Amino acid sequence: MKKKKFMNLCFIVLLSTLLAAGSIPYHAQAKKHPFSYDDYKQVDVGKDGMVATAHPLASQIGADVLKKGGNAIDAAVAIQFALNVTEPMMSGIGGGGFMMVYDAKTKDTTIIDSRERAPEGATPDMFLDENGKAIPFSERVTKGTAVGVPGTLKGLEKALDKWGTRSMKQLITPSIKLASKGFPIDSVLADAISDYKDKLSHTAAKDVFLPDGEPLKEGDTLVQKDLAKTFTAIKYKGTKAFYDGAFSKKLAETVREFGGSMTEKDIKNFNVTIDEPIWGDYQGYHIATAPPPSSGGVFLLQMLNLLDDFKLSQYDIRSWQKYQLLAETMHLAYADRAAFAGDPEFVNVPLKGLLNPDYINARRQLIDINKVNKKPKAGDPWAYQEGAANYKQVEQPTDKQEGQTTHFTVTDRFGNVVSYTTTIEQLFGSGIMVPGYGVVLNNELTDFDAVPGGANEVQPNKRPLSSMTPTILFKNNEPVLTVGSPGGATIISSVLQTILNKVEYGMDLKAAVEEPRIYTNSMTSYRYEKGVPEEARAKLNEMGHKFGSSPIDIGNVQSILIDRENGTFTGVADSSRNGAAIGVNLKKCEK
């Protein structure tokens, strides 16, 4: 009798799978409920896997891969394609990113760096006007010179080659359907289209996002037939359909039409790198995070070490004292970032010096809980390691807007972990869409310095400085927490504060993600989220800081807590977008 009951259960599971896959004719199915963002949760628990992304449809596609036996890397590839459709303003195959993978079999942690590169025709002075002055960021961002050679698709291919158990053909198929049939736009995408309609109106993107000249609104159905066509070509021809063929020719032509220099050769020659993470320790955790050309990892670790001796949790989590220590720490770290960070294939980055305990101790002496350092400057990390800088420190204009980006994370029942930050930089990147192909192109090259001479100056084939900070925390050599966020340079501070909230303050993971954050990279740039007390801001401003009166969302953290004792994954999506965490709990017959 028990055996029969078990078989019936398996039949029900199989029937559900067939219905979801469309293997049973539509007229034979029960009436389907329409998709609703309200049907998804931002916190979930699973025993056989977890997905946390900034869009529920992407989370669902990733969770479905896990349910059907795929691993975390397979799911991550499917999720990136889905996010290209559902968050076209944040990431996609027209961009790049950093995918961190923990391989449970080998116990290795690896970074696939698909950061975009400057084309061969790029020059150090290409963001200067005829008078040698920096072109305003608002103008630089929409030009063809802003577009780097995209790397995301090559990164996905490399991940599948190295760890995948499913084909790209299988993993891209759900997103082809999603792009061709459409989905209801959420508030985040609707606001982005409305806010950036001028940028979109000058390119092929207007036909997708501004039909009849009017921005699509929340609840409208977004259909992307051209993107579906491009995905279909990739499904059957692989990455060659993107990097070597009609698409690459049109991509290069489009970039040049907008004033860039990209060629088909630049696109064909692009490749990713496979890198080791940089590691650090904090309060009993071993932390793996992104190496250069991302500045995220090194300055996350530097700030954690700067703060460690202050015993931050002796102060209330919303006290002025906590915010003062955070602000002063950020000022020092971001000063170092501006001076010493760049692509290690081109410049010497003093990683050892920046993380040297003696250097960090010397920098810590500049932090006073009762006093603002009104002229925070870069230190001299080269005094703490061999070598020397092969660049100067060059002052840059301060009009750059912080990018957006997206972050997601996946764990599976086999023990693999993915923490992946992926981007086209600004909302809708450059705003340039490849006509007939539906691919929105990045503006990643504006992450280079506008004024040449520094570590991050433009050079051909060079990768621009990034702040992406995909991170995994380990305890007893096992991964226990993933953290990451979008948000341009604010990414580092968002990841920092989430880790502090969880580890230093011992908060529940959802609370750690939701706790209001601050960001300041200098005495002229301040942001804070709703919930930072007015009295704390007043005290900080009285001391010399310059926090304004209008809060703004900072980042969008996605995180997974891996509980080794009870064998569960807790996923959390940040409420600043309509994301979802979906846990996987398989029946015995599905394992």
C-alpha positions as CSV (number, residue, x, y, z in Angstrom):
1,M,0.0,0.0,0.0
2,K,2.8,2.4,0.9
3,K,4.5,1.6,-2.4
4,K,1.4,2.4,-4.4
5,K,1.0,5.7,-2.5
6,F,4.6,6.6,-3.3
7,M,4.1,5.8,-7.0
8,N,1.0,8.0,-7.1
9,L,3.0,10.8,-5.6
10,C,5.6,10.4,-8.3
11,F,2.9,10.4,-11.0
12,I,1.6,13.7,-9.6
13,V,5.1,15.2,-9.7
14,L,5.6,13.9,-13.3
15,L,2.2,15.3,-14.3
16,S,3.0,18.7,-12.9
17,T,6.3,18.7,-14.8
18,L,4.6,17.8,-18.1
19,L,2.0,20.5,-17.6
20,A,4.6,23.1,-16.9
21,A,6.6,22.1,-19.9
22,G,3.6,22.1,-22.2
23,S,3.8,18.4,-23.1
24,I,0.1,18.0,-22.4
25,P,-2.1,20.1,-24.8
26,Y,-3.3,23.4,-23.4
27,H,-7.0,22.4,-23.7
28,A,-6.3,19.5,-21.4
29,Q,-4.9,21.6,-18.6
30,A,-6.7,23.3,-15.9
31,K,-7.1,27.1,-16.3
32,K,-3.8,28.8,-15.5
33,H,-3.5,31.6,-13.1
34,P,-2.1,34.8,-14.7
35,F,1.4,35.8,-13.5
36,S,1.5,38.1,-10.5
37,Y,4.5,39.6,-8.8
38,D,2.5,39.2,-5.5
39,D,2.7,35.4,-5.8
40,Y,6.4,35.4,-5.0
41,K,8.3,35.8,-1.7
42,Q,11.5,37.7,-0.9
43,V,12.5,35.1,1.7
44,D,12.4,31.4,1.2
45,V,13.9,28.2,2.6
46,G,14.9,25.1,0.7
47,K,16.7,21.8,1.4
48,D,17.7,21.0,-2.2
49,G,18.7,24.4,-3.6
50,M,18.0,28.1,-3.6
51,V,17.8,30.9,-6.1
52,A,17.7,34.6,-5.3
53,T,17.4,37.2,-8.1
54,A,16.0,40.7,-8.7
55,H,13.1,39.4,-10.8
56,P,10.7,36.5,-9.9
57,L,10.4,35.2,-13.5
58,A,14.2,34.8,-13.6
59,S,14.2,33.2,-10.1
60,Q,11.5,30.7,-11.3
61,I,13.5,29.8,-14.4
62,G,16.6,29.2,-12.3
63,A,14.6,27.1,-9.7
64,D,13.1,25.0,-12.5
65,V,16.6,24.1,-13.7
66,L,17.5,22.9,-10.2
67,K,14.3,21.0,-9.9
68,K,15.0,19.1,-13.2
69,G,18.5,18.0,-11.9
70,G,20.7,20.8,-13.2
71,N,23.3,22.3,-11.0
72,A,23.9,25.9,-9.7
73,I,26.0,26.8,-12.7
74,D,23.3,25.6,-15.2
75,A,20.7,27.6,-13.2
76,A,22.9,30.7,-13.3
77,V,23.3,30.6,-17.1
78,A,19.5,30.2,-17.5
79,I,19.0,33.1,-15.0
80,Q,21.3,35.5,-16.9
81,F,19.3,34.9,-20.1
82,A,16.1,35.4,-18.2
83,L,17.3,38.7,-16.6
84,N,18.3,39.9,-20.1
85,V,14.6,39.7,-20.9
86,T,13.0,40.8,-17.6
87,E,15.6,43.4,-16.5
88,P,16.9,44.6,-19.9
89,M,18.0,47.9,-18.3
90,M,20.3,46.1,-15.9
91,S,22.3,43.4,-17.6
92,G,22.4,41.1,-20.6
93,I,24.5,39.7,-23.4
94,G,25.4,43.3,-24.4
95,G,27.4,43.6,-21.1
96,G,29.8,41.8,-18.8
97,G,30.3,40.7,-15.2
98,F,32.0,38.6,-12.6
99,M,30.8,35.1,-11.8
100,M,32.1,33.5,-8.7
101,V,31.7,29.7,-8.5
102,Y,32.4,27.3,-5.6
103,D,32.9,23.8,-7.0
104,A,31.8,21.3,-4.3
105,K,33.8,18.4,-6.0
106,T,37.2,20.1,-6.1
107,K,36.6,22.6,-3.2
108,D,37.9,25.3,-5.5
109,T,36.5,28.8,-5.8
110,T,36.9,30.5,-9.1
111,I,36.0,33.8,-10.8
112,I,35.0,34.0,-14.5
113,D,35.7,37.6,-15.5
114,S,33.7,38.6,-18.5
115,R,34.3,42.3,-18.0
116,E,34.1,44.2,-21.3
117,R,37.2,45.4,-23.0
118,A,38.0,48.6,-24.9
119,P,38.4,48.1,-28.7
120,E,41.7,48.5,-30.5
121,G,40.7,52.0,-31.6
122,A,40.2,53.4,-28.1
123,T,42.5,56.1,-27.0
124,P,43.4,57.6,-23.6
125,D,42.0,61.0,-24.5
126,M,38.7,59.9,-26.2
127,F,36.6,61.4,-23.4
128,L,38.2,64.8,-23.7
129,D,36.8,67.7,-25.8
130,E,38.8,69.8,-28.3
131,N,40.0,72.0,-25.4
132,G,41.3,69.0,-23.4
133,K,38.4,69.1,-20.9
134,A,36.4,66.1,-19.8
135,I,33.2,65.7,-21.8
136,P,30.3,65.7,-19.3
137,F,29.3,62.3,-18.2
138,S,25.7,62.7,-19.5
139,E,27.2,63.1,-23.0
140,R,29.9,60.4,-22.8
141,V,27.4,57.8,-21.7
142,T,25.3,57.7,-24.9
143,K,28.2,57.7,-27.4
144,G,29.6,54.7,-29.2
145,T,32.9,55.4,-27.5
146,A,31.2,54.3,-24.2
147,V,30.5,50.8,-25.5
148,G,33.0,48.0,-24.6
149,V,33.2,44.7,-26.3
150,P,30.6,42.6,-24.6
151,G,31.7,39.6,-22.6
152,T,28.7,38.1,-20.9
153,L,27.9,35.4,-23.4
154,K,31.5,34.2,-23.6
155,G,31.5,34.0,-19.8
156,L,28.4,31.9,-19.8
157,E,29.9,29.6,-22.3
158,K,33.1,29.2,-20.2
159,A,31.0,28.4,-17.1
160,L,29.1,25.7,-18.9
161,D,32.3,24.2,-20.4
162,K,33.9,24.1,-17.0
163,W,31.0,23.1,-14.7
164,G,27.8,22.7,-16.6
165,T,25.6,19.6,-16.9
166,R,23.1,21.1,-19.3
167,S,23.6,22.6,-22.8
168,M,23.2,26.3,-23.6
169,K,20.5,25.2,-26.1
170,Q,18.4,23.9,-23.2
171,L,19.1,26.8,-20.8
172,I,18.3,29.6,-23.3
173,T,15.0,28.1,-24.4
174,P,12.8,29.4,-21.5
175,S,14.0,32.9,-22.2
176,I,13.3,32.7,-25.9
177,K,9.7,31.9,-25.0
178,L,9.6,34.7,-22.4
179,A,11.0,37.3,-24.9
180,S,8.7,36.3,-27.7
181,K,5.4,35.9,-25.7
182,G,6.1,38.8,-23.3
183,F,5.5,39.4,-19.6
184,P,3.9,42.2,-17.5
185,I,6.3,45.0,-16.8
186,D,6.9,45.7,-13.1
187,S,7.3,49.1,-11.4
188,V,11.1,49.0,-11.5
189,L,11.3,48.5,-15.3
190,A,8.4,51.0,-15.9
191,D,10.2,53.7,-13.9
192,A,13.4,53.0,-15.8
193,I,11.7,53.3,-19.2
194,S,10.0,56.6,-18.1
195,D,13.2,58.1,-16.6
196,Y,15.4,57.2,-19.6
197,K,13.0,57.7,-22.5
198,D,15.2,60.4,-24.0
199,K,18.2,58.1,-24.1
200,L,16.1,55.3,-25.6
201,S,14.3,57.6,-28.1
202,H,17.4,58.0,-30.3
203,T,18.1,54.4,-31.0
204,A,16.4,51.2,-32.1
205,A,15.4,50.7,-28.4
206,K,12.5,53.2,-29.0
207,D,10.5,50.6,-31.0
208,V,10.7,48.1,-28.0
209,F,10.3,50.3,-25.0
210,L,8.5,53.4,-26.5
211,P,5.9,52.0,-28.9
212,D,4.1,54.9,-30.6
213,G,6.5,57.2,-28.8
214,E,5.1,56.6,-25.4
215,P,6.9,54.7,-22.6
216,L,5.5,51.3,-21.6
217,K,3.9,51.4,-18.2
218,E,3.6,49.1,-15.3
219,G,1.4,46.2,-16.2
220,D,1.9,46.5,-19.9
221,T,3.2,43.5,-21.7
222,L,6.8,43.8,-23.0
223,V,7.5,41.7,-26.1
224,Q,11.0,41.4,-27.5
225,K,10.8,39.6,-30.8
226,D,14.2,40.7,-32.0
227,L,15.9,39.5,-28.8
228,A,14.1,36.2,-29.1
229,K,15.5,35.9,-32.7
230,T,19.0,36.6,-31.4
231,F,18.6,34.1,-28.6
232,T,17.3,31.5,-31.1
233,A,20.4,32.0,-33.2
234,I,22.6,31.4,-30.1
235,K,20.5,28.3,-29.3
236,Y,21.4,26.7,-32.6
237,K,24.7,28.2,-33.5
238,G,26.2,28.8,-30.0
239,T,28.3,31.9,-29.1
240,K,29.6,32.1,-32.7
241,A,26.2,33.6,-33.6
242,F,27.2,36.6,-31.5
243,Y,31.0,36.9,-31.9
244,D,31.5,35.9,-35.5
245,G,28.9,36.5,-38.1
246,A,26.0,38.8,-39.1
247,F,25.4,40.0,-35.6
248,S,29.0,41.0,-34.8
249,K,29.1,43.0,-38.1
250,K,25.9,44.8,-37.2
251,L,27.1,45.4,-33.6
252,A,30.3,47.0,-34.8
253,E,28.5,49.1,-37.4
254,T,26.0,50.3,-34.9
255,V,28.7,51.3,-32.4
256,R,30.6,53.2,-35.1
257,E,27.4,55.0,-36.2
258,F,27.3,56.4,-32.7
259,G,30.9,57.6,-32.8
260,G,32.8,54.5,-31.5
261,S,35.6,52.6,-33.1
262,M,34.6,48.9,-32.6
263,T,35.3,46.4,-35.3
264,E,34.3,42.9,-36.0
265,K,37.9,41.9,-35.2
266,D,37.6,43.4,-31.7
267,I,34.4,41.3,-31.1
268,K,35.9,38.1,-32.6
269,N,39.1,38.3,-30.5
270,F,37.3,38.9,-27.2
271,N,37.9,36.3,-24.5
272,V,37.3,36.0,-20.8
273,T,39.8,35.3,-18.0
274,I,39.5,32.6,-15.3
275,D,40.9,34.1,-12.1
276,E,41.5,33.2,-8.5
277,P,39.5,35.3,-6.0
278,I,41.2,37.4,-3.4
279,W,40.8,36.2,0.1
280,G,40.6,37.8,3.5
281,D,39.6,37.0,7.1
282,Y,37.0,38.6,9.3
283,Q,35.7,37.4,12.7
284,G,36.3,33.8,12.0
285,Y,35.1,33.8,8.4
286,H,37.3,33.2,5.4
287,I,36.0,35.5,2.6
288,A,36.4,35.0,-1.2
289,T,35.7,38.0,-3.3
290,A,36.4,39.6,-6.7
291,P,40.0,40.5,-7.8
292,P,41.1,43.3,-10.1
293,P,40.0,44.7,-12.5
294,S,37.2,44.9,-9.9
295,S,38.0,47.2,-7.0
296,G,35.2,45.6,-5.1
297,G,37.0,42.7,-3.4
298,V,40.2,44.5,-2.2
299,F,38.3,47.5,-0.7
300,L,35.6,45.3,0.9
301,L,38.4,43.4,2.7
302,Q,40.2,46.6,3.5
303,M,37.1,48.2,5.1
304,L,36.3,45.1,7.0
305,N,39.8,45.1,8.5
306,L,39.7,48.8,9.2
307,L,36.5,48.5,11.1
308,D,37.3,45.2,13.0
309,D,39.2,46.9,15.9
310,F,36.4,49.3,16.5
311,K,33.9,46.6,17.8
312,L,31.1,48.3,15.8
313,S,28.3,46.4,17.6
314,Q,29.0,48.2,20.9
315,Y,27.1,51.1,19.2
316,D,23.4,50.9,18.2
317,I,22.9,49.9,14.6
318,R,21.4,53.2,13.8
319,S,23.6,55.4,16.0
320,W,25.6,58.3,14.7
321,Q,28.7,56.6,16.0
322,K,28.2,53.6,13.7
323,Y,27.6,55.8,10.7
324,Q,30.6,58.0,11.6
325,L,32.9,55.1,11.6
326,L,31.4,53.8,8.4
327,A,31.7,57.1,6.6
328,E,35.3,57.7,7.7
329,T,36.3,54.2,6.7
330,M,34.7,54.6,3.3
331,H,36.4,57.9,2.7
332,L,39.9,56.3,3.2
333,A,39.1,53.2,1.1
334,Y,37.6,55.1,-1.8
335,A,40.6,57.5,-1.8
336,D,42.8,54.5,-2.2
337,R,40.5,53.1,-4.9
338,A,40.7,56.2,-7.0
339,A,44.5,56.2,-6.8
340,F,45.6,52.6,-7.2
341,A,42.9,50.4,-8.8
342,G,42.9,49.3,-12.4
343,D,43.3,46.4,-14.8
344,P,46.2,44.3,-13.6
345,E,47.0,43.3,-17.2
346,F,48.1,46.9,-17.7
347,V,49.0,48.5,-14.4
348,N,50.6,47.5,-11.1
349,V,47.9,47.2,-8.4
350,P,49.4,47.1,-4.9
351,L,47.0,44.4,-3.5
352,K,49.5,43.1,-0.9
353,G,50.1,46.7,0.4
354,L,46.5,47.7,0.5
355,L,45.7,44.7,2.7
356,N,48.9,44.7,4.7
357,P,48.0,44.7,8.4
358,D,50.6,47.4,9.2
359,Y,49.2,49.6,6.4
360,I,45.6,49.1,7.5
361,N,46.7,49.9,11.1
362,A,48.3,53.1,9.9
363,R,45.2,54.1,8.0
364,R,43.0,53.2,11.0
365,Q,44.8,55.9,13.0
366,L,43.2,58.5,10.8
367,I,39.7,57.5,11.9
368,D,38.4,59.4,14.9
369,I,34.9,58.6,16.1
370,N,34.5,62.2,17.3
371,K,36.0,64.1,14.4
372,V,35.6,64.3,10.6
373,N,38.8,63.9,8.5
374,K,37.9,66.7,6.1
375,K,40.7,66.0,3.6
376,P,40.8,62.2,3.3
377,K,43.7,61.2,1.0
378,A,45.1,58.0,-0.5
379,G,47.9,56.4,1.5
380,D,51.1,54.8,0.3
381,P,50.5,51.0,0.1
382,W,53.7,50.7,-2.0
383,A,55.7,51.2,1.1
384,Y,54.3,47.9,2.3
385,Q,55.2,45.7,-0.7
386,E,57.7,45.4,-3.5
387,G,57.1,47.3,-6.8
388,A,56.0,50.7,-7.8
389,A,53.2,52.4,-9.5
390,N,53.4,52.8,-13.3
391,Y,50.8,55.6,-13.3
392,K,50.1,58.9,-11.7
393,Q,47.3,60.1,-9.4
394,V,45.1,62.2,-11.5
395,E,42.1,64.2,-10.3
396,Q,38.9,63.3,-12.1
397,P,35.5,65.1,-12.7
398,T,32.9,64.3,-10.1
399,D,29.8,64.3,-12.4
400,K,29.7,60.5,-12.9
401,Q,26.4,58.9,-12.1
402,E,26.5,55.5,-10.3
403,G,25.5,52.6,-12.4
404,Q,22.8,50.0,-11.7
405,T,23.6,46.4,-12.6
406,T,22.0,43.2,-11.1
407,H,23.3,40.5,-8.7
408,F,22.0,37.0,-8.2
409,T,23.0,33.9,-6.3
410,V,22.3,30.2,-6.6
411,T,23.1,27.1,-4.5
412,D,22.3,23.5,-5.3
413,R,21.9,20.1,-3.6
414,F,25.3,19.0,-4.8
415,G,27.0,21.8,-2.8
416,N,27.9,24.1,-5.6
417,V,27.5,27.9,-5.1
418,V,27.3,30.8,-7.5
419,S,27.5,34.5,-6.7
420,Y,27.2,36.5,-9.9
421,T,27.2,40.3,-10.5
422,T,26.4,41.2,-14.1
423,T,25.8,44.6,-15.8
424,I,25.5,46.9,-18.7
425,E,26.5,49.8,-16.3
426,Q,23.9,52.6,-16.4
427,L,20.2,51.9,-16.7
428,F,19.9,50.7,-20.3
429,G,23.6,51.1,-20.6
430,S,24.5,53.4,-23.5
431,G,20.8,53.3,-24.6
432,I,22.1,51.9,-28.0
433,M,20.3,48.8,-29.2
434,V,21.6,46.8,-32.2
435,P,18.8,47.2,-34.8
436,G,17.0,44.0,-35.7
437,Y,18.7,42.0,-32.8
438,G,17.2,43.5,-29.6
439,V,20.5,43.7,-27.7
440,V,21.0,46.7,-25.5
441,L,24.7,47.7,-25.4
442,N,26.7,48.7,-22.3
443,N,28.3,52.0,-21.6
444,E,31.1,50.3,-19.6
445,L,34.0,52.3,-21.0
446,T,32.7,55.3,-19.1
447,D,34.0,53.4,-16.1
448,F,37.5,54.4,-17.3
449,D,38.9,57.7,-16.1
450,A,37.9,60.6,-18.4
451,V,41.2,62.4,-17.8
452,P,44.2,60.1,-18.7
453,G,47.4,59.4,-16.8
454,G,46.0,57.4,-13.9
455,A,45.8,53.6,-13.2
456,N,42.3,53.5,-14.8
457,E,43.0,55.5,-18.0
458,V,41.6,54.2,-21.3
459,Q,43.8,51.9,-23.3
460,P,43.1,49.5,-26.2
461,N,41.9,46.0,-25.0
462,K,42.0,47.2,-21.4
463,R,39.2,46.4,-18.9
464,P,37.7,49.4,-17.1
465,L,37.7,49.5,-13.3
466,S,34.7,47.9,-11.7
467,S,33.1,47.8,-8.3
468,M,31.4,44.5,-8.7
469,T,31.8,42.5,-5.5
470,P,30.4,38.9,-5.7
471,T,31.3,37.4,-2.4
472,I,31.2,34.0,-0.6
473,L,31.9,33.7,3.1
474,F,33.4,30.4,4.4
475,K,33.5,28.8,7.8
476,N,35.5,25.6,8.4
477,N,36.3,25.5,4.7
478,E,32.6,25.3,3.7
479,P,30.6,28.1,2.1
480,V,28.0,29.6,4.5
481,L,26.9,32.9,3.1
482,T,26.7,34.6,-0.4
483,V,26.4,38.3,-0.8
484,G,26.4,40.7,-3.7
485,S,24.7,43.8,-5.0
486,P,24.3,46.2,-7.9
487,G,24.9,50.0,-7.7
488,G,28.1,51.1,-9.2
489,A,30.7,52.2,-6.7
490,T,28.0,51.8,-4.0
491,I,28.2,48.1,-4.5
492,I,31.2,47.7,-2.2
493,S,29.5,49.6,0.7
494,S,26.3,47.6,0.3
495,V,28.1,44.3,0.5
496,L,30.2,45.6,3.4
497,Q,27.2,46.7,5.4
498,T,25.3,43.5,4.8
499,I,28.2,41.5,6.1
500,L,28.6,43.7,9.1
501,N,24.8,43.5,9.9
502,K,24.9,39.7,9.7
503,V,28.3,38.9,11.3
504,E,29.0,41.9,13.6
505,Y,25.4,42.6,14.7
506,G,24.1,39.0,14.4
507,M,21.0,40.0,12.5
508,D,18.6,37.7,10.7
509,L,19.5,37.6,7.1
510,K,16.5,39.5,5.8
511,A,17.0,42.1,8.4
512,A,20.6,42.4,7.5
513,V,19.7,43.0,3.9
514,E,17.0,45.5,4.6
515,E,18.8,47.5,7.3
516,P,19.1,51.1,5.9
517,R,22.5,51.7,4.3
518,I,24.7,54.8,3.8
519,Y,27.3,55.6,1.1
520,T,29.9,58.2,0.9
521,N,33.1,58.1,-1.2
522,S,34.3,61.6,-0.4
523,M,33.4,64.8,1.4
524,T,31.3,65.8,-1.6
525,S,29.2,62.7,-2.2
526,Y,26.7,61.4,0.3
527,R,23.7,59.1,0.2
528,Y,21.5,57.4,2.7
529,E,18.4,55.2,2.7
530,K,15.1,55.8,4.4
531,G,15.3,54.7,8.0
532,V,18.6,56.3,8.8
533,P,17.5,58.5,11.8
534,E,17.2,62.2,11.3
535,E,18.9,62.9,14.6
536,A,21.9,60.7,13.5
537,R,22.2,62.7,10.3
538,A,21.9,66.0,12.1
539,K,24.8,65.0,14.4
540,L,26.9,63.8,11.5
541,N,26.3,67.0,9.6
542,E,27.1,69.1,12.7
543,M,30.4,67.3,12.7
544,G,31.1,68.2,9.1
545,H,29.5,65.6,6.9
546,K,27.0,66.6,4.2
547,F,24.1,64.1,4.3
548,G,21.1,65.7,2.5
549,S,17.4,65.6,3.2
550,S,16.3,63.1,0.6
551,P,16.8,59.3,1.1
552,I,17.5,57.1,-1.9
553,D,17.7,53.3,-2.4
554,I,21.3,52.1,-2.3
555,G,22.0,48.7,-4.0
556,N,19.8,45.6,-4.2
557,V,21.4,42.8,-2.2
558,Q,20.7,39.1,-3.0
559,S,22.0,36.7,-0.5
560,I,21.8,33.0,0.6
561,L,22.6,31.7,4.1
562,I,23.8,28.0,4.1
563,D,23.0,26.3,7.4
564,R,25.3,23.4,7.7
565,E,23.7,22.1,10.8
566,N,20.1,21.6,9.5
567,G,21.0,21.3,5.8
568,T,18.9,24.3,4.6
569,F,19.4,27.3,2.4
570,T,17.7,30.6,3.3
571,G,17.5,32.9,0.3
572,V,16.8,36.7,0.5
573,A,15.9,39.2,-2.1
574,D,16.2,42.9,-1.3
575,S,12.8,44.8,-1.3
576,S,14.3,47.7,-3.3
577,R,13.3,45.7,-6.4
578,N,10.6,43.1,-7.0
579,G,12.9,40.2,-6.6
580,A,12.2,36.7,-5.3
581,A,13.9,33.9,-3.4
582,I,12.8,30.4,-4.4
583,G,13.8,27.4,-2.4
584,V,13.9,23.9,-4.0
585,N,12.5,21.0,-2.0
586,L,12.4,17.8,-4.0
587,K,10.3,14.7,-3.4
588,K,12.2,11.5,-2.9
589,C,11.3,10.3,-6.4
590,E,12.8,13.4,-7.9
591,K,16.2,13.0,-6.4
